[in-house]
Amino acid sequence: MPGDALPAEKIDKRRGTLTSFLKDEARDKGFDVCRVTRPDAIPQAPQRLADFLDHGYHGTMDWMAQTADRRADPRVLWGEVRSVVLFGMNYGPDEDPRSLLERPECGAISVYARNRDYHDVIKGKLKEVATRFAARAGEDVKVFVDTAPVMEKPLAEQAGLGWQGKHTNLVSREFGSWLFLGSLFTTADLMIDEPERDHCGSCRACLDACPTNAFPAPYKIDARRCISYLTIEHKGTIDPALRPLIGNRIYGCDDCLAACPWNKFAASACEMKLKAREDLRAPSLSFLLTLDDASFRAFFSGSPVKRIGRDRFVRNCLIAAGNSGDAALIDICTALSKDASPPVRGMAVWALSRLMKAGDFSDFAARRQNETDVEVLVEWKLAGVV
């Protein structure tokens, strides 16, 4: 009935009250920033995503194409959504992570993965906020953290948390490049925040910092050349031409993030579960290469590193070993050339081709001349010994 409709001033008051309640709850749960946008705020996203996929920049991440429709428009993911709330939690490091690149005997793990899996930390807190908000508002809610087909960075830009920099990651004037994102979709009508504008200007520090030249143009990334993609998402053989450029990065890469000048305003993380574990700040390759499946799972318990599995992780460590120039790693790499995992065996041979003297490596190959292992044979051919 027309007479049952709330007056405009009451609608605005309810909208403001619910929005303030939500932001207060977010602050109480440890989120550093919480802002709201509309579900139709990223009309340019479908075409941008289509261009990204058409160029093959997603590599082997087939799920991006499979979920493109839902990913590009929140209303396709959930038709009833009226407001999209973006949450940010600072995970800034207490030192420049690039300093570890000067210690080739150690493995460099991306800042975000040096403690608890942020998916678990953020989602747990989001669920607490969502439960209290739903009870207060009497509205439906859904929470998402990275794994769902939600384009959090464009939405966060429209909500005003920051802007997508030339490295395609979110940049905040207050927190630099170091914000974990989560989102809450709701049927509630909330107060909408103003979007943030791009503050990159003529700067290209992030683009120039990339060791593998993964940016074909500003604001575009080719995941197939990105070290984070190669060491985390990519399950197959890593291009031999890119291996030397990976250095000692064994899980992810922070170079483009750390290079951003806006990090001068950033502070280190306050959430204890996001502060780096001491044993993950600079773990030695000699230790990491000894991990079998059980010890890998135990050492990385609760860490996002655990999800790629021992074999892919040791593959990464062997690339770092081959780049280290450390002859002390020859024995463990030789042992790994007989590992149960084919990718590990193959990468161990590549590492040995770089660590051994030419004559010693030829002798090693000769002793294994009856080897029929495809992965090993490929690496021998690359090394020019067969």
N, C-alpha and C positions, 0 to 999 in steps of 0.2 A: 504494500500500500504506500502511496506517496507520502502519507502522513507519518510513516514509520522511519523515513530516511533521517539520518542525523544531520543537523545543521552543519554548514561548512566549518564554522569555528570549532565545533566539537570534533569533527574529523581531523582538523589540523592539530588540535590539542592531543588527541589520542595518538596521532602519528608521531608527534614530538615526544610524548611520554614514552612510547614503546621504543623509539630510537635511542633516547637517553638511557633507558633501562638496559638495553642491549649493549651499548658502549660501556656502561659502568660494569656490567657483568664481564665483558671482555677484558677490561682493565684489571678487574679483581682476579681473573684467571691467568694473568701474566702476559697478555697480548700487548704489544707496544703501540699498535695502531689498529683502528677499526673504522671502516667507512662504508658507505652504501651507494649502490648504483642501480640503474634499471636493467632488467633482463634484455632490453632491446638496445643497449648502449654501445654495442660493437657491430654495427651493420657492415663495416668493412672487413670483418674477420673471415667470412666465408670465402671471399675472393683471395685474400692473402693466404689462407690455408690451402686453397686450391692451387695457387701458384707454387707454393712450397712443395706440395705433393707432386705436381706435374713435372717439376725439375728433378724429382727423385731425391730431394735433400733429406728425406726422412730415413734413407738407407733401408735397413731391414725391419724398421719399426712399422710393420704392416698394420698394427692396431690403429695407427693414426688415420690411415685411409679408411679402415673399416668403420670407424666411429666419427667420420668427418662431419656428417650432418648434425649429430648431437653436440659435437665439439664446437662447432661454429656458432651455435645459437642456443642459449640456455633454455629457451622456450620449447625447443625440440626435445631436450633432455627431460624437461618437466613442464608441461603445458600450463599448470596452475600457478607457477611462480610469478610474484608481483614485485619482489625486491631481492636483490643479490647483495649480500653483505660480505665484504672482504676483510680478512684478519691478517695482520702481519706480526711476526715475532722475530726480533733481532737475534742473529746467531754470529755476530761479528767476532773474528779472531782477536787474540790479544797481541798478535805480531803479524808481520807480512808473511803469508804462507809461501811466497816465492823464495824466501831465504833458504828453504830446505832443498831447493834445486841445486844448490852449491855443495850438497853432501850426497854424492852419487852412491855411497855405500848404504844409504837409507832409502826407504820407499816413501814417496809423497802421497798421502791420502787427502782427498779434498776436505776442506774445512767442515763441510756439512756432515761428513761421515765419520768424524772422530769421536763420536760418543753414541748415545742412543739414537735409534732410527727416528728421525723427526716426524715421519708419518704417524707413528704411535703417540709421540708426545703431543703434537698439534691436534690430532683427531680426538684424543682423550679429553683435552681441554675444550675443544669445540663442542663435543657432545654434552659436557657440563653446561656450557653457555646455552646450547640449544634447548636442553631440557627445561631449564629455568625460564627461558624466553617463551617457549611454547606454552608452558603452564600459565604464565602471566598474560600472554597475548590471546590464547585460545586459538592459535593459528597453526597450520602445518609447517614443518621445517624439514630440510634435508641438509646434511653436512658432507663436504667433499675436501679431500686433501690429496691433490696431485694425481692419484691413481685413477680418478674418474675422468670422463671426457669433458673437462671444463677448461676453457682458456683463461686461466687465472690471471696471467700477466696483463692481457688487454683489459680485462674487467677491473683489475686493480688500478690500472692507469685511469680508467674512467671514474673510478671511485675516489681517486685522488691520493692513493698511497704512494705513488711515484710515477715514473714514465718508463717506457721500454727504451733502453738505450741502444746505441748502435750495435752492441753485442747481443741484442734481443732480450736481455734480462732486465728485470725491473731495477730502477735506480731511484733511491729516495734521497731527498735533500738532507734528511736527518740521519738516516741509517746507511747511506751509501748503497753498496750492492748486496748487503747481507740481511735480507728479509726472507724468512720462510712464509709461505702463503697458505691460507686455507679459506674456504668459502662456506657460507650458509645461504641456502635458498629458502625463501619463505613466502607463504601466501599473504603475509601481512603487508600493509601499505605503509612504508617507512619514509622518513625524510631523506632526500637524495643529496649527496655531497657533490661538490664541484670537482671536475677532473683536473689532473695535474698536466701542465704543459711540458713540452720537451725542453730540457736545459742542457743538451749536449753541445749545442753550438757547432763550432768548427773542430772540436776536439775529436781525435781518433786514437786516443791512447789504447783503448780496448782492442781495436782492430789491429794495431801494430804489435800488440803484445802476444797475439796468437802464434804459437810456435809452428802450427801446421797450416796457417793461412786458410782457416775454415770459413772466413767471411767473404763471399764473392762480391758483396757490396755492403755499405752500411745498412743496418737493420735487416740483413739477411744472413742466415747461417746454413752451411752445408754440413749436416750432421756426419756425413761420411768421412769428413776430415777432422772432426772434432774429437779431441782426446777423451772427453767425458763420454761421448757415445762409444768410441772404440774400446775403452777399457771397462765399460759398464754394460751397455746394451748389445754390443756386437758379439755374437757367439762364434763367428767364423774366424778364418785366418786374417790377421791384420796385414795390410799392404806393407811389403818389405821396405818401400820407399819412405813410409811414415814412421817406421819403428825407431830409427835413430832420433827422430824429432820428439818422440815421447819422453825421452830422458828417463828420469826415475819416477815418473807419475804412474802409480800402480792402481789408482782408483779415482777417476775424475781428474779435473784440472781447474785451477782457480785463477789462471793468469789474466784472463780478460776482466774478471771481477775485481781482482786486486789492483789492476792498473788504473781503475777509474778514479779521477781526482776527487770525486764527491765522497770518497771514503775518508777524507780528512775530517769529516764531521761525525764519522761513525764511532760508536763505543763498542766494547766487547760485550758478549752475551751475558745476560743476568740469570737466565734459566740454567740451573746446574746441570741438567740432563743434556744440555747443548754445549757445555764447555768441554774442551778436548780432554780425553783420557790421556794421562801421561804416556802410557805405552803405545798410543797411536799418534803421538806428535811426530816421532822420527824413528819408526821401527826399522831394525836392521834387515837388509835383504837376506843375510846369512841365516837369520832366524825364520823369516817368512817362507823361505824356500824349503824349509824342513817340514812344513805343515802338511799332515795327511788330512783326510776328510774330517776325522773326529776332532783333531786338535784345531783345525781351522774353525769348525763350528763352535768349539768351546771358546777360543780366543776372541772371535767376533760375535759372541752371543749378544743379542740386542742391538747389534750394529747393522746399518743398511748394507755394509760390505758382504754380509753373510748371504744375501739373496743371489749373488752372482755365482756362488758355489766355489768350491776349492779349486777345481781344474782351471776355470777361467781366471781366477785370481792368481794362481801360480803361473799361468801363461803370461799375465801382465808383469809379474815379478821377474820372470826370465827375460823379458824385454829390457827391464831396468838393469838386470844383471849384465846383459850383453852391452848395454850402454855405459856401464860403470867403469870398465877398464880394470876391474879388480880381479887379478889372477887367483886370489884366495877363494873365489867362487867356482873355480873350475871343477873341483871334486864333486860338489853338490850338483852342479849342472850335468856332469857326466852321469851321476846316479839318476837324475831325472830324465836322461835320454832313454832310460829303460822303464819309465813310469807306466802305470796301467792306462793312463789317459793319452790317446793319440795327439791331441793338440799340445799337451805338455811335452811329450817326447819331441815333437817337431820343433817347438820353440827352444827346447834345451839345446838342440843341435845348432840352431841359429845363434844362441848365446855363446856356445863354444867356438863357433866360427869367428867370433869377434874377440874372445878372451884368449884363445890359444894362439901360439905362434903358428905360422902357416904350415911348417913342416909337421908340427905336432898334430895339427888338425887333420892333415892328410893321412898321417899314420892312424889316427883315431878312425877316420872314415874307412881306411883299408881293413882295419880289424873288424869292421861291421859290413864288409862288402856283400855278404849274403843277406843283408837286411832287406826285407820286402815291405817294410812299413811305409805306406804312401807318404805320410806326413814327414818322416825323416828323409826320404828320397827327395822330396820337393826342396827341403832346406839344403841338402847336399848340392843339388843342382844350382840353387841360388848362390851357393858358396863357391861353385866352380870346381868341385872335386869329383863329380861324376858326369 
